[in-house]
C-alpha cells in the first residue's frame, strides 16, 4: 500500500510538474522587461529528460521549475523505491497471550491397580533406553499438561512454543550420612570368620537399622567367586519382594514417615574390614507454581521455572505410601498382581552387568531395584562409597521415579483455566532503519521544495488570459505580431536548429506577452535590433536544444529495445533459476537484502516511466502534425487538440475520443509503468523454505547380521531354576549361545510401552513397522539440529500371515504330578502347505480352572496361549524354522467345583479357537528422510530387482535363527521351566486383563479388551482380527528390537572411503519470486518490447528537422500560413470558443509544401489545398524507420502475391 500511495502521489505531482515546465516560458514572457529567446520561446522543459531538468533550471534561475522538478525526481526515483524497501519481511519470534487450560489434575490414588507399577518400566526406558520424559514433564518434575483453549494462530505448530503458568510436582530429598556402630557375631552359616553386624543410626529421626553384615556366601554350601561390593536400598515400608525395611520398633519416625536408607560396602576378601557408606534420605513431595515452556508439536518441556515458594503436599493430596512401597519392594503387592507384565519392577542386570559382576548380593535387582536407576546414571561402583555422590545420584533417580509415577499414574482429565502465552516464529514485517532515516530526510526535502514552489509560483504573474494549450492557441497569440513573425521569415519546417537560433536567439532581442491596441499578442519589445542585424549574428544552439531529438534516433531506439529484451530475458532467467534452486540466495543483512530485492527493482521500474512518458509526449506533439500531414484535417482533429497540456499518462481518454488509438496505447503503457514498479517491488519475497544440497553419507553397517539378541536366563540362587516373580536371581551368562549377545529380557517392550502410553520417541532409525539400516553423515559435514537428510538405504519389515488352525483336545495324565490334565496338540507346517512339521503339546491341569470359592463356581474364565513350536525332526535348523511361528489359542470356559473329581472334566465346557501365524520378512531399498536425532520422517520404497534379503544372511546367521530370535523376544515372558513340567503355565483369568506382553500389545493396538473378556462368547472372538493385531504388534516389536540393538546385530562397515550421495534439507531463507508478480512484470516487459519495436520501426516520423518542442519551433511551422488568418483575433477566446469559431469556418488544413503570399515554396502548416503532402517514405526513410519501411514493403508484396 505504501508503494501504491507513493505512486498516486507521484502521478498527482506530475500534473503540477508538467504545468510548471510548460508554462515557464509564459511566466518569463510576462515579465515587465520581457525575456530573451533562450529563457522563453526556446525553452522545452517538458521534453527534457527528467533528471536533467533541475540542473538546467537552476543554471537559468528558473526556481519554480527547479523546485518542482527536483521534488518530482526525488519522488519518482528515490521516495517511491524507498517506500517499497521500507518494510522488510524477516523471521522473528513473536509472543501473544492466549487462553490456556490444564488438561489434567493430580489425583489421589487410594489403591494400586494392575498397571500402577508400569511407571517403573517407563522410568527404565528413560534411564537406559534414552526415551524422552513424559510429555510436559522433565526428569526432575512432573508438570500438569496444558494447551490453548483454541488454535489462536490457526497455523502449523512446527515453530510454536507454549508457555503457561501451571503446577509442577517433584520430590525434594535431603540426605545425611548415617552413624554406624558395629559388633562381631559368628557368621550365620558357621563356615567363615566372624563378620560385623552394623547398626545405622539417624540422629534426626532417632531411627536405627540393624544389618547382619557383609554376605559371605551366595549358594548354600557352594563357594562362589568372591565379589567385593555390596549395595542395598532399604525403604521404610515393607514391599512385596523386600527383605529389609525400616518400619520396625527401632525406627519409629513418626506419622507419615518418608525416608529410606542406602548402604554400599566394599570388602576385598573374607578377612578384610568392610568399607561402608550408609546414607539416610528424607523425602518431601512438593508442589509449586511453575512457568513451563514446551514445544507445541512434541509437547516436550524445554524449561521449567518455579514461581514463588513451593509447598509440601500432605497425604490428602498424595498417598506416598503406595509409591514408596512399590519403589522399596520392586513391584506391587500380590493382591493387585494379575500375572501380567507389571508384576515386578524391570530388571537392570543386563544393562548393569559390570555392577552385577562385583555385587555380593545377587538379589539387588529385585530387592533393591532402585539401585538400577542409580547405576543408569553412573555405573562406576567405586564412586558409591562416597556419601555425597550417593546423595546426589539417588536424588536424580528418585526424582525420575516420582516424575514418571505422578505423570503416568496420578493425573486424570480435568480442565482448569490458566494464564499462558504462545511463542512462535513467523514472518514479520519490520521497518528497515537505514531506509527509514533516508526516507524521512527525503520527505522533508520534498516538503520544503513544494513549499518553495508554492511560494515562488504564487508570487509570479502571467499575462495569459487563457492557457494556450494547443497549436491554435499559440497561433492566436502570434497572429497579430508582424515584427515577431518577420523574425521567422526565412524559416519553415525544413529549417535547422542553427537557422532557428540565427533568427531568434540574439541576446539583445527581448520577447514579451503584452496587450496592445485591444490585442493580446506575443511580440518583440521596441528597441530590439532589426531582423537584418539579428540575422547577421550566428547563434549557437543551446545545450538543451539538439538538431535531432536523440530519444527518437536509431541509437536510442536500439539501446532501448536491447535494454528491454535483456531485462525480460534476465527476469525469465532468474525466475527459472529460482524455481530450479528453491529460490534465490538471500542476505542476512536486511539493508542489503532490501536494497537488492526491493529498492533496485522498484527504481528500475520507475526508471522506465520517464522514458515512456517522453516517447508519449513526443507522440502528443507529433499526432496533430501527423494528422495534418495526411491532409484535409479539420481544426478539431489537429490545431485545437490539447494533448500537450496534460501529463502523457492522462491523455488516454482524450486520445480515444479523437480516435488516436496509438497515442492512447502509449498513454496506457506510460501509466502501466507504475504497475511494473509495483510488480517489481512485490516480486521478491524472503521466505523460509527447505533447501536441498549435496550431503556425503556412508552406510554405517553392512547389510549382514553378525549376532542376535538373547534374553538373559535369570537363575534363582536357591533353586537353580528360572526364578518366579520376586525371587532373588543372578545371571547365567554361560548359557548365551555363540553369535548372540545378552539383552534385557523386556527392554524392547519397555520402550514400546513408553511410546504407547507417553508418546515418547521410538529408537533411532525406526518407524512403528520398519527398521532402516543406519546412515552416517560424513565427518566433515555440519548437520544442524533443524536439518533433514535424505539417503538411500535398506529397510526391513516383518509381519505375520495367519490362517486358522485345528487343534485337537483330549484328557491326559500329568506323570510329573500324577494328575489329570487337558492336552491341546498343536500341529502345523512351517510354511503354508509345505516345510517341516511343527508341534507342541499345550497342556493344563484341571485344577487350573477350579474355583477358589463356592461363589466362583461357574464364573466365566478366559485363557490365551501362544506356545513355542518345535520341529518333529528335532533338528537345530528345523527347530529354528518352527520356533519362528506364532500359534495363538483363545479359549473360554467356566470355573469348576474344586471338589469335583479331576478325571471327570467336561471337555465340552472348554471352548476355543486357534490360528497359526508365519513370519514374513521383507527387505527393500528405501529413500529415507531423517532428522538430526535420526528419527525417520519419511520413507519411500525404491523399485529394485536385486535380492536384498540374501545379503542379510550371508554370514553365520540364518534366516531361521533370526526369526526365531524375534519370536522369542516377541514373547519374552514365557513361564518358568518348572511350570511346563507341572502343566500350570497357562493362566485362566476371570478379568479382561492382559496376562503377558503379547496380550497387552493386542489390546493397545486394537484399543479394545473385548476379545479377552471372559464374558465374550467364543463365537464372537474374531481370530482374523486377532491375527491382524498380532501381525501389527509383531511388526512393531520387530522394528524396535532392531532399533535398540542394531549396533551389535549388524556388521560394522570398515570401508570409510565408500561414500554415497545424500541430500541435505535445511530450512533456509531464500528469496522466492511471486508467480503472479512475475507474470505481470514479464507480460508488461514483453509488451514494452513489442511496442518499442513497433514505435521505432513504424511510428517515428521525421517530417521536419526537429520536433516542435518549443514556442519558437512551433511558430516556424505556421508563421507564413494562411491559417493565421483563421485564428487572428481569437486570442481572448477560450479554447472551446476558438474551436467553435474554427468549426464555423469549415476549413481543412494540412502539413506539406505550399506557396506563401510572396510565392515562396515552404514546408509547414497551411490551409488546404496544399501543393503536396509529405509521403511516408519521406518522413520515415531514416534510422530504424528504413527497416520498418522495408518490412512494410515486403509484407505488402507478399500479401499482393498471395492475392
N, C-alpha and C positions, 0 to 999 in steps of 0.2 A: 504493500500500500504506500510505503514511503516513496518508492521509485515512481509509482503512478502519480502521486501528488506532485513530486518534483517535475515530472514531465508535463503535467497540466499547467503548472506554474510557468514552465519554460515556453509552452505554446502561447499562453497569455502574454508573457513578456515579449515574445517575438512580434506581437501586434504593435506594442509601443516602440520596439526597436526598429521595425520597418518604417513606421511613420516618422520617427526621428531622423532616420537616414534619408528617406525620400523627400522630406520637407526641408532638410537642412539648406539646400540651395535657395529656397524661397525665403527662409529666415535671413540668409545672407543678403539676398537681393532687396529685402525690406529695410535694410539699414539706411539711415539718412544719407550717408556718404556713398551708398551703393557698395558693390563688391567687384573684385577682379574676376576674370573668367575662371581661373583655377579654383577660386573659392565659391563659385556659384554655378555657372552654366556648364562647366566641365566636370563637376562633381558627379561621382557614380557610386556612392557608398552602398546602395542596396545590392550591387553586383560585385563588390569586393569580397574576397574570402573572409569569413567571419573572424578569424584570429588576427588578421592584419588591420582591421578597421580601427581598433583602439589606438594603435601606434600612429596611423595616418592622421586620425582626428586630433590626437594630442599635439602632433607636429604642427598642425594648421590652426590650433586653438579652437577647434570646434568641440567645446566641452560637453555639450548635451549629447552629441554622438559618442564622445569618449566615455561618458558615464554609462549610458545605456548599452553601448557596445561591450564595454568591459563586464558589466553585470551579466549580459547575455552569454558571453564566453564562459564566465565563472559558473553560471547555472548549467549550461549545456555540457561542458567538458569536465567540470570539477564537482559541482554540488550534486548533480544527478547521479553520476557514478559513485560518488562517496556515499550518497544516500542508500544506494543498493548494497554498498560494502559495510555500512554501519552496523548491521545486525548479522552476527555470525551464529552458526549452529555448532555447538560443541557437546561432548558427552560430559554430563555433570550429575553428581549425586544430589538428589532432592529429598527433602523431608516434608511430609504432610501429616497433619494429625488425623487420626482415624478412630472410629468407634470399635473397640475390641471387646471380646468376651473370653473368659476362661472356659474351656470346654469340659473340664473335669475338676473334681474336688477330691481331697483326701478323705477316704472312708476309713472308719474304724473297723478292723477285722476282728470279729469275736472268736471265730473258729477257723482253722485252716481247711482248705479244700484239696481235692486231688492234685491240682496243678499249682498249688501255692509254692511248693518247693522248686518250681521251674525257674524261679528268679536266679537260683544258683547256676543253672545251665546258661542263662543269659550272661551272668557275670563271668562265667568261664569263657564264653565265646568272646566277650570283650577283652578279657585278660590275656588269653592265649592265642586267639584266632583273629585278632585285630578287627573285630566287629566294632561298629560305632555304638556309642552310648544310646540309651533310649531317647526317642525324639523329644526335643525341647530341653533335655537334661544334659548334664555332663557326668564325668566320672566322680565328681565331688558333691553334686547336689541334684536332687530331683525337683523338677520345675513343673508347676501346673501348666498344661498345654493351653494355648490361646490362639485366636485367629480373629481377623477383621469380621465385623458384622456383615459387611458386603464387600464385593470386589470394587473398591474405590476407584482403582485405576482402569479397570476393565481391560487389562493388558496381560502379557506374559509375565510370569513371576520369576523368570530366569535371573533377573538382576535385582529382585526385591529383597529387602531385609525387613523383618518386623521387629519393632522394639515395643515392649509393653511392660507395664508395672504389674507383676504377678507375684506369686509366692514361691519361695524356694525352701526345700526341706533338706536338712543334712545332719549327719552325725558328727558331734564335736567330742573328740577324745582328749583326755588328759591322762598321761601315763607317768608312773614313777617306779623307780627300781624297788623291788621287794627286799625286805630284810630277811636274811637266811640264817637259820640255825640248823645244826646237824647233830646226828647221833649214829653210832655204829651198832648194827644188829647183824646176826647171821643172815646170809642170803637165803631166800625162801626155798631154794632148791637144795640147799645144803651142800652144794658141789663147787663152791667158789669161796674166795676170800670174802670176809665180811665187807659189805658196802655201806654207804652212808644214807641214812634217812634224813630228808630235808624238811624243814618247816619254813614256809614262806609267809611272812607276816606283812600286812599292810597297816601302817600306823593310822592312816586317815580313816579307815572304816573298821579298824580293830578286827580284821579278818585274818585267819590263819588257815593255810592249806598244807596238809601233810602229804608228802610224796615218798614212795618207797625207795627211791634211789635209781641210779643208772641201771637199766636192764642188762643182764649179762648173757642170757641165752634166749634164742628165739624158739626153737622147737624142743619139745620135751626129750631130754636125753640125747639130743643130736647137736653137736657143735657146728657152728657156722663161722664164716669169716668174720673177724672182729670188725665191727662198724663203730667208728669213734664218735658219732654225733647222735644227739637225741633232741627231739622237739615235741612239744605238746601244747595244745590250746585247751585251757580249762575254762569253760563257761560257767555262769552262775547256776543256770537251770540245767537239770539232767535231760539230755537229749536221747533220742531213740537208740543211738549207737555209741554214746559216750561212756567211757569207763570212769571218768573223773568229772567232778563238778564241785562248785564252791558252796552250794546251798547245803551246808551242814551246821551242826551246833557250834562249830568253831569259827563260823563266818556268818554271823548274823548282821548283815549290812543294813538292816532297817527296812522300811517299806519300799517296795518298788526298786529293788537294787538293780543297777545296770552297770555291771562290772565283769571283768574276766582277767585271767592270768595267763601269761605266755612264758614258757620255760624253754630255754635252749641250753644244752650242755655238751661238753666235749671231754672225752676220756680216751687217751691214745691206746691204752691197753688195760688189762684187767687189774693191774696193780697201780695204775696211775690215779692221781687225785683229780676228780672231775672239776672242770671249769664250768661254772654255772652262771647263766644270765637269766634272771626272772624279773618280769615287769608286770605290775598291776595297772590296768587301764580302767578308767571310769568313762562312761558314755552318757552324753546328754543329747537328746534328739531335739533339734531346734527348727523353728520356722522363722523366716524373715521375709519382709517385703523386699523384692528384688526387681531390678530393671534388667530384662533379658533380651538379648539380640539373637534372632535365629534367621537362618536362610529360609526364605519363603518356599523354595522348591523342595529342599531336602529336610526341612524342619530340624536341622541340627543347630544346637546353640553355639554361638561363637564368642559370646561374652555374657557374664553374669556379674552384676554389680549390686551389692547389698545396700538397701536403703534403710537407714535408721538402725535401731538396736534389735537384735534377734530376740525371740522369746523361746523359752523351753516348753516343749509340748508335754502335757500331762497324760495320764492313762485314758482320759476321756477322749483324747484326740488320737493317740497312738498306743496300741497294745504292744509294748516292746517285748513281752514275754514270748509271743508266738515267734517273732523274728529271731530273738536271741536263742530260743530253744532249737530252732532249725539250724542256725549257724553253729551252735555248740555241738549238736548231735549228728550233723551230717545228713539230715533228712527229716521227714515228717514222722509223727507218731504212727504206730502201726494201725491205730483206729481209723486214720484217714488214708492209709495206703491201699490202693486197689489193684496192685500188681502191674501198674502201668510204668512208663519210662521215668517217672519222677519219684520213685521210691527212695532213692538215695541221692546224695549230692554227687556231682560229677567227680570222677577220679582224676587226679592230676599226675598219676605215676608215670604215664607215658611221656608227658611233657617235662616232668621233673626227674628224669632218670638219674641225672648226676647227683641229685639230692638223695633219692631213694637208695642209691648205691652205698651211701655212707651213713644212712639213718639206722640206728639200732632198733627203733620201734617201727617195724614194717607196717603197722596198722595206722600210721599217722594219716594216710589218705582218706580213711573213713572216720576215724575217731576225732582227728584234728584237721578236718577238711579245710578250715580257714587258712591253714598254713600254705596250702597250694596257691591261694590267691596272692599271698605274700611272695612266694617263690616265682610267680609270674612277673612280679615287679623286679625282683633281683634274686637269682638262684645261687648266688655265691654264699654257701652255707657258713663260711668263715665270718662273714660280716654280722651274723645274727648273735654273736657273743658280745656285741656292743648294745647296751641298753638304749642309747639314743637312736641307733639305726633301727632297732626293733620297734620303738615307739613311732618313728616316722613311717616305717613301712606298713605296720598294722593300721596306722591312721588312714593311709591311702586305700588299703584293701578293704577295711571295714566301711569306709565311706562309699566305695563302689558297691559293696553288697547291699548297703542300706538304700543307695540310689536305685538300684535295679529292683529291689523289693518294693519300694514305695511307688516307683513308676509303673511296674508291671502288675502288682497285686492289690494296691490300695486305692488306686484312682478310679473313680466311677463317673459316668457322664453327668454333668450339671453345669449350666451356663450362669455366668455372673459377669456383669459389665465391669470393664477396667479401662484405664487410660492407655493409649498406645499411639505409636507413630509408624508410618511406613517410610522406609528409606529405599529409594530406587534410583537406578542410574537411567537417565533418559537423555534424549537430545534436547538441549535447552537453548534458548535464544539469549545471547549475550551481546552487549554493545562494546565494540572494539574501541578502546580508549584513545588510541592514536588518531583513528579516523574521526572520532567524536571531537577531539580538540581542533583538528584541521577544519572540520565542518563548521564548528562554532565560529572559528575565525573567518571563514569564507562567507557564512551567512551574515556576520556582522559587516564584512566589507560590502556585500551586495546591498544590505540595508543602507549603508552610508552612500553608496553610489546612486541608489534610487532616490534617496532624499535629495542628493545634489542634483540629480536630473530634474526632479520636480521643481526645485528652486530655480535652476537655470532656465528651464522651459517656461515657467510662469513669468519670469522677468523679461522674456523676449517677446517681441511683437512681430507679426507677419502682416504684410499688406494684402494677403489673399482674402478675397471675399468668399470664394468657394474653392474647394480643393480641385485643382486641375488634374484629375486622376486618369485622364485619357488623352489620346493624341489630339482629339478635337478640342479639349480644354487648353492644351498647350498652344495649339494653332490660334485659338481665340485671343490669347494673351499677347501674341506677337503680330497678329494680322494688321494692326494699325501702327506698327513701328517701322517706317521706311528706313530710318537710319540703321536700325538693328538688322533688318532684312538685307540691307545693302552690304553689310559686313559678310554675309554668306553668299554674295553674288556669284562668286566663282566656284561654288561648291554644289555638289549633288550626291547621290547615293554611291557614286564611284570614287569619291574623294577619299584621300588617305588621311590618316590621323595627323600627319605633318601639315598637310594642306589645311586642315581644320584649325590647327593651332596657329598657323601663319595668319589665318583670317581673324581669329577672335581672341587669341591668348596674349595680346600685347599687355604688358603690366600697367601701361598708362590708361588702358580702357577701363571704365567703371560702368557696370550694369546695375540697373535699378528697376524695381517694380513700383510704378507710380501711377497716379491718376492725372490725366492731362486732357483738358477740354472735354470733360464728361466721359472720357475713355479711360479704361484701366488697362495699362499696357506695360510690357517689359520693353525697356528702351535703354539707349546709351545716354549717359549723363552729358550735358553740354560741356564743352571744353575738352572732350576726348579727341584724340587725333583723328584725322580723316582716314578714310579707308586706304588711300594711297600710302599715307605714312605708315599705317598699320601693316599693310601688306608688304611693305618694304623690309620689314624686320622678320627674320626667321626665328620662330619659337620652337624649342624642343618640346616634345610631348612630356606631359607629367608622368611620374613614375607609375601612377596607378592607371594611366591610360596606355593601352597597348594597341599596336597596329591590328593585331588579330586577337580575339578572345582565346586565351590559352586553353581554357576549360573545354572549348569546342574543337580543339585541334586533334590531329591524329595521334600525337604523342600522349596527350592527356587521356584520350579515349582508350588507347591501347593499354595504358597503365591501369586505368580504372577497370577495364574488362578483365585484365590479367589478375588484378588485385581481388576482384570479386570471385573469379574462378579459383584462385589459390585459397581464399578464405573458405569457400564452400568445400573444396577438397579436403582442406585441413580439418574442418568441422566434421565431415563424414569419417575421416581417418581416426580422429580421437574418439568419436562415438563407437566406431568398430573396435578400437583398441580397448576402450573402457568395458565394452560388453565381453570381449575376449579375456580380459585380465581382471574381471571383477571390480572395475572402476579404475580411476586414475590415481596416481600417487598423491598423498596428502602431505601437509606440513604441520609440524607440531606448533609452530609459531602462528598464532591467529592472524597477526598483521600480514605476514607473508601470504598466508592462505587466502585471506580476503582480497589482498592486492592482486593475486594471480587469477583467482576464480570468480571474483565479483567486480572489482573496480575496473580492471583492464577490459574484460568482455563488455561491460556496460559502456565504458568510454569508447570502445571500438564501434559499438552500435550507434552511439551518439555522434561519432565522427562521420558516419555515412550521411547523417541528416543534412549537414550544411552543403555537402556536395550535391545531393539530390535536390535540395532547396534551390541551389544555384542553377542547376540544369532546368528546373521547373520555372525559375524566374526568367531564364533566357527564352524559354518557350512562351512565357507570358508576353514577352516583348515581340517575339517572332510571330506569334499566332495572328494578330491583326494584320501584320505585313504579309504573312503567308496568304491570308485571305485576299488581300489587295493584289498580290502577285498573280493570283488566278483570274483576276479581272472581274469587273461589273459587281463589285461588292457594295452592298448597302452600308450606310454610315453606321447603322446599329450593329452590323456584323464586323466592323473594323474600327472606324475612327472613334466611336464612342465607347468601345469596350474598356472596362476599368480593371483589367487583370493586375496591373502593376500596383494598384493601391491596396491590395490585400496580401497577407502572407501567402506564399505559394501553397502551403498545406491547406489553406482555407478557400482556395479558388475552385473547389470541386463542383459545387452547385452552380456557380456562375458559368463554368466551362460546360457542364452538362446542359445548362439552359441554352447556351449558344451553340450547342452541338459540336463543341470542340472536344471530342472524346479522348484524343491522345493527351491533351493537356489535363483532362480530368484524371486519366490514368497516372500521369506523372504526379499530380497533386496527391492522389491516394498513396502512391509509392512514397512520396516525401513524408506523408503523415505516418505511413506504416513503419518508418524507421524508429518511431517511438515504441512500437510493438516489438521490433527487433531488439531494442535496448532492454526492454523488459524481459524478453526471452533470454537474451544473453545473461542478464543479471540473475535470472532464476534457473539457468541451465545447469549449474554445478551445485551439488548438494553433498557435503561431507556426511557420510553415514558409516556406522559400524557394520561391517559385513564379514562373513567368513572368507578369508583369503587363502588360497592354496599355493603351496610351494613344494619344491622337491625336498624329500627328507630321507637321507640314507638310513636304512634299517637292516637288521640281520635276524635270522632265526636264532633264538636263544638256545633251543634244543633241537636235536634231530628227531624226526618223526619215528622214533623207535623206543619201545619200552625196555628198560633195563632192570626194573624192580617193581614190586607190587606192595601195597599197604597190607599190613597184617595186624589184626586186633590182638592186643595182649591177652593171654590167658592169666587171670588172677588166681593164684593158688592160696587156699586157706592154710594158715600157719599150723593149724591143729589137725585138720582132716587130710590135708594133702590134695583135696579136690578143689574144683572151681567153687568159690565161696557163694553162699547165699547172701542176699542183700543185708548189709550191715556187718558181715563177718570181716574180721581182720584178714589181710591178704598181703602177698608180696608178688613180685613179678618173676615169672619163669621164662627168662629170655632164651634159654636153651631150646625152647620149642619153636622159635622163629625159623621158618623154612629158608632154604637158600633162595637168593634173588627176591627177598622180602625185607621189609623194614617195619619196625614197630610203630603203631599209632594209637592214639586214644580210641577206645572202643566206640564211643558215641560222639566223637568230636564233630563229625560231619553233620550229625543231627542237631547238635547244639547250635552250630552256625545256621543251619536251615531253620530251626525253630525261632532263633532270634530274628531272622529275616521275615518269617511269617508274622510273628507277634509284634515286632517293633519296627519292621521295615528297614532293618539295618542292611548295609551293603553286602552283596554276595562276594565271595573271594575273587581275586583278580582273574581276568580272562574268562569269566564265567557269566553265562546267562541262565535263566531258570531251566533251560533244556540243553544247552550246548557248552562245551569247553573248547577253547581255541588255543592252539599252540602259541606260546608267548613270543612276542617280538621285542627285540632290543633296539633302542634308538642309538645311533652312532654316538660315541662318547664326546665327540667334538661339537655336538648339536645342542643348542639351548632349547629346552622344551618347557614352556611356561605352564603354570597351573591351569590357565584358561584355554590352552591349545587342545586341539584334537589331532589325531593322526589316523591315516588310512594305510593299510598294507594288506598284502595277500598272505594267508596262512591256512593251515589245516583246521577244520572244525570237526569235533567228534560229538556224536549224539547216540544215545542208546534208549530204546523203548521196548515195550513188551507187546507181543502179539498173542492174544489169549483165545482159547477155544474151550468149549465145555468138556468136562472130564467125568467119566463114570467111575465112581469109587465104591467097590463092594464093601459091605459091612457084615460083621459076624461077631459072635461071642467067642471069647477065648480064655486062656488061663495065663496069668502072670506067674511064671515059675519063681521069680525073684521074691515075690510077696505071697505066693500061693493063694491068689485071689482071682476072682473073675474080672476080665477086662473086655472092653469093646474095641474091636480091631477094624480100622479103616485101611484097606490095602490100596495104596496109590500106585498106579502103573501108567507110564506114558512113554512115548517115543521122544528122543531128544530133539528131533526135527519133525515137522509135520509129515506123518505117514512114513517116516524113514528114520535112520540113525539108530544108535544103540538104545536098548530098553532101559528105562529108569524106574526104580521102585523105591517105596518106603512104606513101612507099616506104621501108621499113626494110631496109637492105642491110648486108651484112658481106662483107669479102673473105675468101677461103678460108684465107689464112694465119692468120686469127684462131683457127682451130681446129687448127692444126698443132702437133704435139707438140714440146716443147723438146728432148727427147732420145728416143732409141730406146726407152728404158724406159717412156716415157709414151704410146707409141702404143697406141691402144685404150682409154685411160683415159676413163671417163665424164666428160662436161662438161655444165654447166648454164648457161643464159643466160636472163635475164629482161629484157624490154624494155617500156617504156611510152612509145611515140612520141607526139610532139606533132602533132596533125592540122591540116591546112589545108583551106579550102573549095575546091571545084572552080572556083568562080567567081572566087576570089582577091579578093573584095571585103572591105573592112575589117569591116563588120558581120557577114558570114558567117564570116570568119576568127575573129572573137571567139567566135561560137557554136561553131564546130568546135574551136577551141582550148581549150574548156572540157571536152571529152570526155577520158576516160581509157581508152585501149586497154591491154590487158595481154597479153603474149605470153610463155608459159613454154615453154622448149624443152629437149630433151635430145639430145645427140649424143656422139660419141667423137672423141678426138684422132686426127688422121690423120698419116700419114707426111709429113714436110716435103719429102721428095724425090719425092712422088707428083705427077704433073702437075696443075696447079691447075685446068685445064679438065675434069678427069675426076672432079670431086667428085660423090659419090653422094648425090643429094638424098634418097633413101630412108633414109639414116642420120640425117637431121635430122628429129626428131620434135618436134611442138609442139602446143600448144593455145592458144586465144586467146579473149578476151572484150572487149566494149566496154562501158564504164560511163558513164552520163549523169548529170550532176548534178541533184539535186532540192532546190531551195531552198524552205524553208517558213518562214513568218513568222506568228507567233501572238502574242496578248496573254496575258501570264502574270501571276500573282500570285506575286511572288518574296519570299523571306526571305533577308536577307543580314546579315552581321556587320559589326563596325567596320572590319575590313580589306577590306571589300567582296567577301568570298568568299560565293558562293551556298550557302546552307544547304538551301533547298528551293524548288521551283518547281512551280506548278500551272497548267495551261493554262486559260484562260478561253474559254468558248464565245461567240465573236462572229462576226457575219456580215460585218463590214467587210473590205475587201480591203486588208490591211495592207502587202502586198508592193509595191503600186503607189506608196506613199509613198516607198519607198527610192530609186526610180529616177525621181523627179520632176525631178531636176536634170540635170547634164551627164553623169552616169554611167549607162550602160545595164546591164541585167542580164547581157548577154553579156560586156561588158567586165569586170564584177565577177567573174563566174565564171571567165573566162579568167585573170584575175589570181590567183585562188585556185589554179587548175590549175597555173600556172607556179610558184607557191610550194610547191605540193604536190610538185613535182619540181624543186627549185632547182638540183640538181647535174647537169643535162644536160651532156654533154661539150662541150668547147670547139669552136668553129666549124670548125676545120680537120679535126676528127675526122669530121664529116659528109661533107666532101668526099672524105676518104680511105676512107670506109666502115669505119672501125675504132673507131666509138664504142660498139659492142656489146661487152660483156665476158663472155667464156666462162671459167668457173671450175671447177676440179676439187674445190673445197671448198664446203661448205654454209654459206657466209658471205655476209652482205649485201654487195651491191655499191654500193648507194646508199640514200638515206634511206627511200624507199618500201619497199624490201626489209626494211630494219631495222624499220620500223613494223609491217609484216605479221607479222614474226617476234615482235615484242614483244606485239602484240595477241593473236596465237594461241598465244604461248609455245611455238612449235614451229619447227623448221627443216626438217622432213621434205619440205615442198613444194619446197624449194630444193636438196635433196640430189641431186647428180648421179646417185647410185646408185638413186634412186627412179624406177621406170619411169614413162613419161609417162602410161600408163593409170591410174596411182594418183594422179596430180595432179588434185585436185578443184578445178576452176575456179569452181564455185559457191561453194565455201568461200573461195577466193581473193577472189572478188567481195565476199563478206560482210566479210572482213577489210579489203579495200581501202576499202569504204564506211565502216567504223568508223574506220579511220585517217584517211580524208578528213574525217569529222566532227570529229575531234579537231584536225586541222590547221586546219580552217576556224574552229573556236571560238577556238583560241589565237592565230590571226592577228588576229582582231577584238579579242581581249582585249589584245594588245600594242599595236595601232595604232589603236584606236578614236578616240583623241583627235584624230587627223588625218584619219580617214576620214569622220567624221560632221560634219554642220553644227552648229556651236555654237548652243545656244538662247540668244538675247539677251533674251527676254522674262522678266525676273527676277520679274515680278509674278504670273505664271501658276503658282500653287501648287496642288498636288494633295494629297489627303488620304491620308496614310500611317499606319502603325501602329507604335508602338514596343513592343518586347517586352523588358522589363527584368526581371532576376531581383531580386525584392524580397521582403522578409519580410512576409508577410501572415498574418493570424490566420485559420486555417481552422477551421470548425466540424465536429466529428466527426459524421457522419451517424447512427451508432449511438447516440451520446450524445444527439444532438438528438431522435431518435425516442423514446428513453427519457424524456427530460425533457418533451417535448411530450405524450407519452402520459400521463405522471403528472399534468401540469398540466391536461390535458383531463379526466382522471378526477377530479381535485380539484374542478374547476369543476362538473361534473355532480353530484358528491357534495355539494358545498356547497349547490347549488340544492335538491337533494332534502332535505338536512338542515334548512334553514331554512324550506322550504315545507311539509314533511310530517312532520317528526320533532321539532320543538321543541314540547314540551308545557308548559303553564303551569297546572298544577292546584294550585299554591299561589303565594303572593306572592313567594317567593324559594326558590331551591334549598336543600335541607338540607345546606349545606356545612360546618356547624359542629356541635359536640355539642349546643348549645342548640337549633339549628334542627331537629335530628333529634328531640330529646325532645319538642318542641311538637307533633309529629305523632302521638305514641302515649302521652302521659302519662295520658290518660283511657281508654285502650284496655284491653279485657278480655284482649288478647293478652299484657299484662304478667303475668297470672296463669299463662300457659303457660310463661314463661321464668323466673319467680321461683324463686330457689334454684339456678339453673344457672350462677351467676357463677363458680363454681370448676371448672366443667366445661370441657373443651377444646371447640373449635369442632365437631369431629367428634362428640363425645359429646352436645353440645347439639342437633346436627342429628338424631341418632338419637332423642333424647328427644322432639323435636317430631314426628318421623315416627310415633312410637308413639301420639301423641295423635290422629293422623289428622284434624286440623282444617285448615280453609282460612281464608284471610284476604283482605281487600280494602282498598281505599282509596276513601273516599267519605263520604257523610253517614250518621251514626249517632247514637243517643241514648245518652248515658253513664248511669252509675248514678243520677245526680241527675235524669235526664230532660232534660238539656240537649242541644240539637241541635249536633253538632260535625262537623267535617270532618277526617278523618285516617285512620290505620291502625286497623282493627278486625277482630275475629273475625267471620267470616260467621255469620249473614246480616246485611248492612247494609241500611239503608233505601234507599239509592240509590247507584249508581256514577256517577262523572263521565263525561259523554259527550265524544266527540272535539271537538264544537263548543265545548263549554265550555272545554276546555284549549288549543285551538288558534286560537280566533277572536280573534286579536290579532296585531299585527305582520305579518310575512311569512306567518304561518300562515293569515291570511284569504285570501291569494292561493292558497295551497295548497288550502284548503277549496273555494274557488271552482272551481279546476281540477278537483279531485276530483269536485265535484258535477256539472259539465258533462260530465266523462268518463263518469260513471255514467249520466247522462241519455242521452248519445249511444249508449252500449252498450245501454241498455234500449230505445231507439228502434230500434236495429238488430235486436235480438232480436224 
